[in-house]
Amino acid sequence: MTHGTDIQIVEARPEHISIIHAMIDDLAMHLQLGHERVATEQDLHNALFGPQPQAEVILAYVGEAATGFALFYNNYSTFRGRCGLHLEDLYVRPRWRAHGIGKRLLSYLAWLTLQRGCSRLEWWVLGEDEKAIAFYEALGATAKEEWQIFRLRGEPLQSLADKIQH
């Protein structure tokens, strides 16, 4: 049985790219979104460690085993006038679930949010992922049901971009 003190959280370094990539593959398969995952190890390296890093990753380890990760990036609240952190993905490998790893990753992110002077930590959850919703609510997180997420990609994104006057 794993205890909270057995879980080590480390900030990702370039040598962790293949581990992160493998867990992203696992996450995509778990969500039945394998067809959506096109990111390569080089894409991840560029995003995490390139000249303008776009995101960060923390990894959870129990002994030598990489058991989970959280990928996050900065956001900004115009109303609060302060930054926040957006958790893009939290993943714990199936055999390590229910050992406190997800909670430990989130606790680290909460600490990091406050250390950086940020005003909030937020994330999105698939509406049908009842286990994740229950987990987050048990930690005191609340859903912002009054907000809807909008996204442009593919042809609609290109079409709108084409309207720019140079």
MDTraj code that builds the backbone (N, CA, C; nanometers):
import mdtraj as md
import numpy as np

residues = "MET THR HIS GLY THR ASP ILE GLN ILE VAL GLU ALA ARG PRO GLU HIS ILE SER ILE ILE HIS ALA MET ILE ASP ASP LEU ALA MET HIS LEU GLN LEU GLY HIS GLU ARG VAL ALA THR GLU GLN ASP LEU HIS ASN ALA LEU PHE GLY PRO GLN PRO GLN ALA GLU VAL ILE LEU ALA TYR VAL GLY GLU ALA ALA THR GLY PHE ALA LEU PHE TYR ASN ASN TYR SER THR PHE ARG GLY ARG CYS GLY LEU HIS LEU GLU ASP LEU TYR VAL ARG PRO ARG TRP ARG ALA HIS GLY ILE GLY LYS ARG LEU LEU SER TYR LEU ALA TRP LEU THR LEU GLN ARG GLY CYS SER ARG LEU GLU TRP TRP VAL LEU GLY GLU ASP GLU LYS ALA ILE ALA PHE TYR GLU ALA LEU GLY ALA THR ALA LYS GLU GLU TRP GLN ILE PHE ARG LEU ARG GLY GLU PRO LEU GLN SER LEU ALA ASP LYS ILE GLN HIS".split()
xyz = np.array([
    [0.0836, -0.1189, 0.0000],
    [0.0000, 0.0000, 0.0000],
    [0.0878, 0.1247, 0.0000],
    [0.0535, 0.2179, -0.0840],
    [0.1291, 0.3422, -0.0946],
    [0.0767, 0.4426, 0.0063],
    [0.1660, 0.5123, 0.0707],
    [0.1306, 0.6200, 0.1617],
    [0.1719, 0.7504, 0.0968],
    [0.1079, 0.8600, 0.1373],
    [0.1376, 0.9904, 0.0803],
    [0.2851, 1.0244, 0.0815],
    [0.3563, 0.9783, 0.1837],
    [0.4995, 1.0103, 0.1923],
    [0.5825, 0.9311, 0.0926],
    [0.5257, 0.8225, 0.0358],
    [0.5959, 0.7432, -0.0649],
    [0.5903, 0.8078, -0.2029],
    [0.5018, 0.9054, -0.2205],
    [0.4797, 0.9702, -0.3500],
    [0.5710, 1.0917, -0.3606],
    [0.6537, 1.0922, -0.4626],
    [0.7423, 1.2062, -0.4868],
    [0.6937, 1.2817, -0.6100],
    [0.6874, 1.4132, -0.6000],
    [0.6488, 1.4980, -0.7123],
    [0.7744, 1.5668, -0.7635],
    [0.7980, 1.5564, -0.8938],
    [0.9143, 1.6200, -0.9548],
    [0.8696, 1.7035, -1.0740],
    [0.9394, 1.8127, -1.0957],
    [0.9151, 1.8932, -1.2147],
    [0.9828, 1.8241, -1.3315],
    [0.9104, 1.8158, -1.4429],
    [0.9627, 1.7452, -1.5601],
    [1.0886, 1.8115, -1.6136],
    [1.1776, 1.7276, -1.6612],
    [1.3004, 1.7703, -1.7284],
    [1.3016, 1.7057, -1.8676],
    [1.3888, 1.7502, -1.9555],
    [1.3898, 1.6944, -2.0915],
    [1.3988, 1.5413, -2.0963],
    [1.4674, 1.4823, -2.0028],
    [1.4793, 1.3356, -2.0051],
    [1.3480, 1.2641, -1.9713],
    [1.2453, 1.3372, -1.9295],
    [1.1155, 1.2775, -1.8981],
    [1.0199, 1.2754, -2.0172],
    [1.0597, 1.3303, -2.1298],
    [0.9681, 1.3451, -2.2438],
    [0.9045, 1.2120, -2.2842],
    [0.9819, 1.1058, -2.2948],
    [0.9240, 0.9783, -2.3400],
    [0.8234, 0.9243, -2.2382],
    [0.8475, 0.9457, -2.1111],
    [0.7531, 0.9018, -2.0068],
    [0.6233, 0.9813, -2.0184],
    [0.6351, 1.1121, -2.0342],
    [0.5165, 1.1979, -2.0472],
    [0.4388, 1.1577, -2.1719],
    [0.5083, 1.1391, -2.2827],
    [0.4431, 1.1024, -2.4083],
    [0.3675, 0.9700, -2.3934],
    [0.4278, 0.8737, -2.3282],
    [0.3625, 0.7438, -2.3080],
    [0.2363, 0.7585, -2.2232],
    [0.2426, 0.8426, -2.1196],
    [0.1239, 0.8610, -2.0358],
    [0.0154, 0.9387, -2.1100],
    [0.0540, 1.0296, -2.1987],
    [-0.0459, 1.0989, -2.2805],
    [-0.1145, 0.9988, -2.3733],
    [-0.0389, 0.9046, -2.4294],
    [-0.0987, 0.7975, -2.5094],
    [-0.1983, 0.7176, -2.4257],
    [-0.1585, 0.6815, -2.3036],
    [-0.2471, 0.6066, -2.2138],
    [-0.3743, 0.6856, -2.1847],
    [-0.3592, 0.8149, -2.1585],
    [-0.4743, 0.8997, -2.1302],
    [-0.5677, 0.9057, -2.2506],
    [-0.5126, 0.9245, -2.3689],
    [-0.5944, 0.9308, -2.4900],
    [-0.6728, 0.8010, -2.5097],
    [-0.6082, 0.6882, -2.4862],
    [-0.6769, 0.5594, -2.5002],
    [-0.7844, 0.5447, -2.3929],
    [-0.7541, 0.5854, -2.2708],
    [-0.8507, 0.5787, -2.1608],
    [-0.9770, 0.6586, -2.1932],
    [-0.9596, 0.7738, -2.2567],
    [-1.0725, 0.8603, -2.2912],
    [-1.1329, 0.8250, -2.4271],
    [-1.0813, 0.7197, -2.4894],
    [-1.1232, 0.6778, -2.6230],
    [-1.1054, 0.7917, -2.7239],
    [-0.9926, 0.8637, -2.7084],
    [-0.9598, 0.9747, -2.7972],
    [-0.8228, 0.9544, -2.8624],
    [-0.7828, 0.8291, -2.8784],
    [-0.6532, 0.7998, -2.9379],
    [-0.6362, 0.8625, -3.0749],
    [-0.7442, 0.8718, -3.1496],
    [-0.7394, 0.9323, -3.2825],
    [-0.7086, 1.0818, -3.2777],
    [-0.7298, 1.1452, -3.1633],
    [-0.7043, 1.2889, -3.1470],
    [-0.5581, 1.3187, -3.1140],
    [-0.4873, 1.2211, -3.0558],
    [-0.3501, 1.2453, -3.0104],
    [-0.2547, 1.2380, -3.1277],
    [-0.2009, 1.3547, -3.1651],
    [-0.1044, 1.3616, -3.2741],
    [0.0291, 1.4182, -3.2267],
    [0.0365, 1.4628, -3.1031],
    [0.1586, 1.5238, -3.0494],
    [0.2722, 1.4215, -3.0486],
    [0.3862, 1.4650, -3.0976],
    [0.5060, 1.3816, -3.0967],
    [0.5905, 1.4176, -2.9745],
    [0.6923, 1.3377, -2.9497],
    [0.7856, 1.3705, -2.8421],
    [0.8542, 1.5038, -2.8701],
    [0.8843, 1.5309, -2.9968],
    [0.9470, 1.6587, -3.0314],
    [0.8517, 1.7752, -3.0046],
    [0.7221, 1.7575, -3.0353],
    [0.6229, 1.8612, -3.0041],
    [0.6231, 1.8913, -2.8546],
    [0.6241, 1.7860, -2.7747],
    [0.6254, 1.8040, -2.6288],
    [0.7526, 1.8732, -2.5831],
    [0.8643, 1.8306, -2.6374],
    [0.9911, 1.8932, -2.5997],
    [0.9883, 2.0420, -2.6311],
    [0.9411, 2.0778, -2.7497],
    [0.9335, 2.2188, -2.7884],
    [0.8402, 2.2967, -2.6958],
    [0.7251, 2.2379, -2.6629],
    [0.6265, 2.3073, -2.5789],
    [0.6744, 2.3240, -2.4353],
    [0.7469, 2.2256, -2.3849],
    [0.7879, 2.2292, -2.2440],
    [0.9255, 2.2927, -2.2229],
    [1.0156, 2.2756, -2.3204],
    [1.1540, 2.3171, -2.2988],
    [1.2122, 2.4019, -2.4121],
    [1.1292, 2.4418, -2.5072],
    [1.1756, 2.5231, -2.6186],
    [1.2060, 2.6656, -2.5751],
    [1.2379, 2.7535, -2.6695],
    [1.2748, 2.8921, -2.6382],
    [1.1643, 2.9700, -2.5670],
    [1.0375, 2.9364, -2.5957],
    [0.9241, 2.9996, -2.5285],
    [0.8342, 2.8893, -2.4734],
    [0.8667, 2.8357, -2.3571],
    [0.7856, 2.7261, -2.3025],
    [0.6379, 2.7663, -2.2912],
    [0.5532, 2.6747, -2.3329],
    [0.4094, 2.6997, -2.3341],
    [0.3355, 2.6280, -2.2230],
    [0.3983, 2.5316, -2.1621],
    [0.3335, 2.4529, -2.0578],
    [0.4405, 2.3941, -1.9671],
    [0.3949, 2.3365, -1.8571],
    [0.4839, 2.2687, -1.7620],
    [0.4211, 2.1361, -1.7241],
    [0.5039, 2.0453, -1.6762],
    [0.4564, 1.9148, -1.6309],
    [0.5204, 1.8831, -1.4972],
    [0.4396, 1.8269, -1.4092],
    [0.4930, 1.7644, -1.2892],
    [0.4601, 1.6156, -1.2983],
    [0.5493, 1.5349, -1.2444],
    [0.5341, 1.3896, -1.2470],
    [0.5277, 1.3363, -1.1052],
    [0.4480, 1.2331, -1.0876],
    [0.4423, 1.1629, -0.9598],
    [0.5180, 1.0315, -0.9751],
    [0.6000, 1.0030, -0.8760],
    [0.6764, 0.8782, -0.8716],
    [0.6501, 0.8080, -0.7395],
    [0.6436, 0.6767, -0.7476],
    [0.6493, 0.5919, -0.6289],
    [0.7704, 0.5030, -0.6531],
    [0.8738, 0.5244, -0.5759],
    [1.0003, 0.4568, -0.6031],
    [1.0505, 0.4998, -0.7394],
    [1.0814, 0.4045, -0.8253],
    [1.1290, 0.4335, -0.9606],
    [1.0160, 0.4408, -1.0625],
    [0.8934, 0.4125, -1.0208],
    [0.7803, 0.4065, -1.1135],
    [0.7152, 0.5430, -1.1312],
    [0.7065, 0.5875, -1.2578],
    [0.6309, 0.7082, -1.2907],
    [0.4836, 0.6692, -1.2885],
    [0.4093, 0.7298, -1.1974],
    [0.2719, 0.6857, -1.1735],
    [0.1653, 0.7813, -1.2254],
    [0.2021, 0.9055, -1.2540],
    [0.1044, 1.0020, -1.3028],
    [0.1705, 1.1331, -1.3392],
    [0.0918, 1.2209, -1.3999],
    [0.1442, 1.3519, -1.4377],
    [0.0325, 1.4544, -1.4375],
    [0.0728, 1.5798, -1.4325],
    [-0.0179, 1.6933, -1.4510],
    [0.0514, 1.7897, -1.5455],
    [-0.0191, 1.8287, -1.6513],
    [0.0307, 1.9272, -1.7466],
    [-0.0511, 2.0538, -1.7272],
    [0.0158, 2.1675, -1.7125],
    [-0.0542, 2.2925, -1.6814],
    [0.0171, 2.4103, -1.7468],
    [-0.0527, 2.5230, -1.7499],
    [0.0040, 2.6456, -1.8054],
    [-0.0622, 2.7661, -1.7403],
    [-0.0026, 2.8823, -1.7623],
    [-0.0550, 3.0061, -1.7047],
    [-0.1774, 3.0546, -1.7810],
    [-0.2675, 3.1183, -1.7076],
    [-0.3753, 3.1946, -1.7686],
    [-0.3827, 3.3277, -1.6944],
    [-0.4782, 3.4095, -1.7294],
    [-0.4852, 3.5416, -1.6670],
    [-0.6304, 3.5828, -1.6512],
    [-0.6626, 3.6413, -1.5371],
    [-0.7967, 3.6923, -1.5113],
    [-0.7947, 3.8441, -1.5210],
    [-0.8652, 3.8984, -1.6193],
    [-0.8724, 4.0437, -1.6325],
    [-0.9484, 4.1053, -1.5157],
    [-1.0453, 4.0349, -1.4595],
    [-1.1229, 4.0892, -1.3476],
    [-1.0435, 4.0884, -1.2179],
    [-0.9637, 3.9864, -1.1966],
    [-0.8830, 3.9791, -1.0746],
    [-0.7486, 4.0504, -1.0903],
    [-0.7060, 4.0698, -1.2136],
    [-0.5774, 4.1347, -1.2386],
    [-0.4602, 4.0496, -1.1973],
    [-0.4802, 3.9181, -1.1960],
    [-0.3749, 3.8259, -1.1543],
    [-0.3773, 3.7011, -1.2410],
    [-0.2641, 3.6347, -1.2403],
    [-0.2530, 3.5098, -1.3149],
    [-0.3234, 3.3965, -1.2418],
    [-0.3382, 3.2891, -1.3126],
    [-0.3885, 3.1646, -1.2569],
    [-0.3160, 3.0510, -1.3262],
    [-0.3408, 2.9306, -1.2818],
    [-0.2888, 2.8128, -1.3497],
    [-0.4064, 2.7344, -1.4056],
    [-0.3906, 2.6876, -1.5276],
    [-0.4909, 2.6015, -1.5904],
    [-0.4324, 2.4611, -1.6011],
    [-0.4976, 2.3673, -1.5384],
    [-0.4589, 2.2267, -1.5449],
    [-0.5198, 2.1681, -1.6717],
    [-0.4356, 2.1357, -1.7674],
    [-0.4847, 2.0801, -1.8942],
    [-0.5160, 1.9314, -1.8791],
    [-0.4259, 1.8569, -1.8183],
    [-0.4479, 1.7135, -1.8008],
    [-0.3887, 1.6658, -1.6693],
    [-0.4648, 1.5818, -1.6023],
    [-0.4199, 1.5105, -1.4825],
    [-0.4441, 1.3637, -1.5127],
    [-0.3393, 1.2826, -1.4983],
    [-0.3521, 1.1411, -1.5299],
    [-0.2742, 1.0592, -1.4294],
    [-0.3378, 0.9538, -1.3816],
    [-0.2727, 0.8553, -1.2953],
    [-0.2909, 0.7199, -1.3621],
    [-0.1823, 0.6484, -1.3774],
    [-0.1892, 0.5158, -1.4396],
    [-0.2850, 0.4270, -1.3603],
    [-0.3639, 0.3444, -1.4313],
    [-0.4700, 0.2670, -1.3658],
    [-0.4258, 0.1871, -1.2432],
    [-0.3113, 0.1237, -1.2507],
    [-0.2699, 0.0392, -1.1365],
    [-0.2367, 0.1222, -1.0129],
    [-0.2182, 0.2535, -1.0296],
    [-0.1813, 0.3403, -0.9183],
    [-0.2971, 0.4269, -0.8680],
    [-0.4146, 0.4081, -0.9240],
    [-0.5292, 0.4882, -0.8797],
    [-0.5722, 0.4450, -0.7402],
    [-0.6335, 0.5381, -0.6695],
    [-0.6822, 0.5159, -0.5326],
    [-0.5675, 0.4998, -0.4324],
    [-0.4518, 0.5579, -0.4638],
    [-0.3373, 0.5581, -0.3727],
    [-0.2997, 0.6999, -0.3294],
    [-0.3815, 0.7987, -0.3639],
    [-0.3545, 0.9359, -0.3238],
    [-0.2666, 1.0136, -0.4203],
    [-0.2376, 0.9565, -0.5365],
    [-0.1463, 1.0211, -0.6310],
    [-0.2110, 1.1424, -0.6969],
    [-0.3349, 1.1285, -0.7420],
    [-0.4043, 1.2426, -0.8022],
    [-0.4180, 1.3573, -0.7042],
    [-0.4513, 1.3247, -0.5807],
    [-0.4634, 1.4283, -0.4777],
    [-0.3288, 1.4941, -0.4508],
    [-0.2228, 1.4154, -0.4514],
    [-0.0892, 1.4705, -0.4285],
    [-0.0480, 1.5640, -0.5417],
    [-0.0775, 1.5258, -0.6664],
    [-0.0485, 1.6125, -0.7803],
    [-0.1254, 1.7436, -0.7695],
    [-0.2539, 1.7358, -0.7360],
    [-0.3348, 1.8569, -0.7219],
    [-0.2902, 1.9412, -0.6036],
    [-0.2514, 1.8779, -0.4952],
    [-0.2010, 1.9529, -0.3797],
    [-0.0759, 2.0310, -0.4169],
    [0.0119, 1.9676, -0.4937],
    [0.1332, 2.0366, -0.5385],
    [0.0960, 2.1551, -0.6266],
    [0.0011, 2.1355, -0.7176],
    [-0.0407, 2.2454, -0.8043],
    [-0.1059, 2.3582, -0.7254],
    [-0.1834, 2.3254, -0.6230],
    [-0.2432, 2.4293, -0.5378],
    [-0.1326, 2.5088, -0.4688],
    [-0.0338, 2.4384, -0.4170],
    [0.0798, 2.5050, -0.3519],
    [0.1529, 2.5943, -0.4514],
    [0.1790, 2.5417, -0.5715],
    [0.2490, 2.6175, -0.6748],
    [0.1681, 2.7410, -0.7158],
    [0.0374, 2.7269, -0.7249],
    [-0.0500, 2.8395, -0.7587],
    [-0.0292, 2.9532, -0.6590],
    [-0.0302, 2.9203, -0.5318],
    [-0.0126, 3.0224, -0.4278],
    [0.1304, 3.0758, -0.4254],
    [0.2295, 2.9896, -0.4440],
    [0.3696, 3.0329, -0.4455],
    [0.3952, 3.1362, -0.5548],
    [0.3264, 3.1200, -0.6669],
    [0.3455, 3.2110, -0.7802],
    [0.2586, 3.3365, -0.7717],
    [0.1818, 3.3491, -0.6651],
    [0.0958, 3.4663, -0.6499],
    [-0.0272, 3.4623, -0.7386],
    [-0.0636, 3.3452, -0.7832],
    [-0.1810, 3.3294, -0.8690],
    [-0.3080, 3.3277, -0.7843],
    [-0.4188, 3.3638, -0.8477],
    [-0.5445, 3.3722, -0.7741],
    [-0.6332, 3.2503, -0.7895],
    [-0.6004, 3.1615, -0.8838],
    [-0.6883, 3.0455, -0.9033],
    [-0.6163, 2.9314, -0.9734],
    [-0.6705, 2.8130, -0.9524],
    [-0.6315, 2.6914, -1.0231],
    [-0.7600, 2.6372, -1.0830],
    [-0.7607, 2.6175, -1.2133],
    [-0.8834, 2.5693, -1.2763],
    [-0.8537, 2.4644, -1.3813],
    [-0.9582, 2.3912, -1.4201],
    [-0.9462, 2.2860, -1.5190],
    [-1.0843, 2.2537, -1.5726],
    [-1.0873, 2.1788, -1.6802],
    [-1.2110, 2.1315, -1.7412],
    [-1.2222, 1.9818, -1.7165],
    [-1.3457, 1.9339, -1.7091],
    [-1.3714, 1.7912, -1.6894],
    [-1.4798, 1.7489, -1.7873],
    [-1.4610, 1.6352, -1.8511],
    [-1.5666, 1.5814, -1.9365],
    [-1.6908, 1.5560, -1.8518],
    [-1.8050, 1.6018, -1.8996],
    [-1.9291, 1.5910, -1.8237],
    [-1.9672, 1.4491, -1.7847],
    [-1.9292, 1.3515, -1.8654],
    [-1.9654, 1.2128, -1.8347],
    [-1.8651, 1.1422, -1.7435],
    [-1.7571, 1.2087, -1.7074],
    [-1.6557, 1.1472, -1.6214],
    [-1.6955, 1.1648, -1.4748],
    [-1.7921, 1.0855, -1.4322],
    [-1.8500, 1.0992, -1.2986],
    [-1.7482, 1.0751, -1.1873],
    [-1.6557, 0.9821, -1.2084],
    [-1.5532, 0.9562, -1.1060],
    [-1.4653, 1.0785, -1.0845],
    [-1.4223, 1.1404, -1.1948],
    [-1.3372, 1.2595, -1.1842],
    [-1.4142, 1.3729, -1.1171],
    [-1.5393, 1.3921, -1.1558],
    [-1.6200, 1.4983, -1.0963],
    [-1.6341, 1.4772, -0.9458],
    [-1.6631, 1.3554, -0.9055],
    [-1.6761, 1.3251, -0.7621],
    [-1.5443, 1.3495, -0.6890],
    [-1.4335, 1.3106, -0.7512],
    [-1.3010, 1.3311, -0.6923],
    [-1.2748, 1.4796, -0.6705],
    [-1.2988, 1.5609, -0.7730],
    [-1.2728, 1.7047, -0.7626],
    [-1.3667, 1.7722, -0.6627],
    [-1.4918, 1.7331, -0.6632],
    [-1.5864, 1.7917, -0.5673],
    [-1.5488, 1.7565, -0.4241],
    [-1.4977, 1.6358, -0.4028],
    [-1.4548, 1.5959, -0.2685],
    [-1.3384, 1.6816, -0.2185],
    [-1.2620, 1.7394, -0.3116],
    [-1.1518, 1.8280, -0.2740],
    [-1.1981, 1.9718, -0.2504],
    [-1.3257, 1.9990, -0.2784],
    [-1.3797, 2.1332, -0.2598],
    [-1.3913, 2.2141, -0.3872],
    [-1.3597, 2.1554, -0.5020],
    [-1.3718, 2.2266, -0.6300],
    [-1.5189, 2.2373, -0.6684],
    [-1.5534, 2.3447, -0.7363],
    [-1.6908, 2.3641, -0.7816],
    [-1.6926, 2.3815, -0.9329],
    [-1.7964, 2.3276, -0.9946],
    [-1.8145, 2.3418, -1.1391],
    [-1.8671, 2.4817, -1.1693],
    [-1.8189, 2.5400, -1.2753],
    [-1.8651, 2.6710, -1.3208],
    [-1.9646, 2.6477, -1.4344],
    [-2.0831, 2.6021, -1.3995],
    [-2.1801, 2.5605, -1.5000],
    [-2.2361, 2.6769, -1.5808],
    [-2.2178, 2.7996, -1.5337],
    [-2.2679, 2.9144, -1.6090],
    [-2.1802, 2.9487, -1.7299],
    [-2.0634, 2.8851, -1.7400],
    [-1.9728, 2.9113, -1.8513],
    [-1.9817, 2.7988, -1.9531],
    [-1.9700, 2.8349, -2.0796],
    [-1.9621, 2.7368, -2.1869],
    [-1.8279, 2.7519, -2.2555],
    [-1.7709, 2.6423, -2.2968],
    [-1.6411, 2.6440, -2.3640],
    [-1.6654, 2.6508, -2.5145],
    [-1.6003, 2.7441, -2.5800],
    [-1.6064, 2.7557, -2.7252],
    [-1.4686, 2.7274, -2.7820],
    [-1.4652, 2.6719, -2.9018],
    [-1.3376, 2.6361, -2.9617],
    [-1.3445, 2.6562, -3.1127],
    [-1.2402, 2.7117, -3.1668],
    [-1.2199, 2.7174, -3.3113],
    [-1.1000, 2.6305, -3.3444],
    [-1.1142, 2.5452, -3.4454],
    [-1.0014, 2.4694, -3.4960],
    [-1.0335, 2.4236, -3.6375],
    [-0.9325, 2.3801, -3.7065],
    [-0.9526, 2.3317, -3.8429],
    [-1.0016, 2.4416, -3.9355],
    [-1.0960, 2.4079, -4.0221],
    [-1.1465, 2.5002, -4.1236],
    [-1.2080, 2.6273, -4.0646],
    [-1.2906, 2.6212, -3.9611],
    [-1.3434, 2.7472, -3.9060],
    [-1.2333, 2.8406, -3.8547],
    [-1.1293, 2.7863, -3.7951],
    [-1.0172, 2.8680, -3.7492],
    [-0.9475, 2.9327, -3.8684],
    [-0.9201, 2.8543, -3.9717],
    [-0.8544, 2.9058, -4.0912],
    [-0.9403, 3.0122, -4.1590],
    [-1.0688, 2.9875, -4.1684],
    [-1.1599, 3.0819, -4.2327],
    [-1.1601, 3.2174, -4.1606],
    [-1.1644, 3.2145, -4.0295],
    [-1.1630, 3.3396, -3.9532],
    [-1.0284, 3.4099, -3.9678],
    [-0.9203, 3.3349, -3.9641],
    [-0.7864, 3.3934, -3.9799],
    [-0.7706, 3.4572, -4.1171],
    [-0.8319, 3.3988, -4.2184],
    [-0.8224, 3.4509, -4.3544],
    [-0.8885, 3.5873, -4.3700],
    [-0.9734, 3.6261, -4.2751],
    [-1.0430, 3.7534, -4.2827],
    [-0.9567, 3.8721, -4.2383],
    [-0.8388, 3.8472, -4.1862],
    [-0.7514, 3.9547, -4.1376],
    [-0.7032, 4.0381, -4.2549],
    [-0.6998, 4.1686, -4.2340],
    [-0.6492, 4.2618, -4.3347],
    [-0.5027, 4.2899, -4.3040],
    [-0.4148, 4.2595, -4.3961],
    [-0.2729, 4.2848, -4.3726],
    [-0.2350, 4.4199, -4.4232],
])
top = md.Topology()
chain = top.add_chain()
for i, resn in enumerate(residues, 1):
    res = top.add_residue(resn, chain, resSeq=i)
    for name in ("N", "CA", "C"):
        top.add_atom(name, md.element.get_by_symbol(name[0]), res)
traj = md.Trajectory(xyz[None], top)
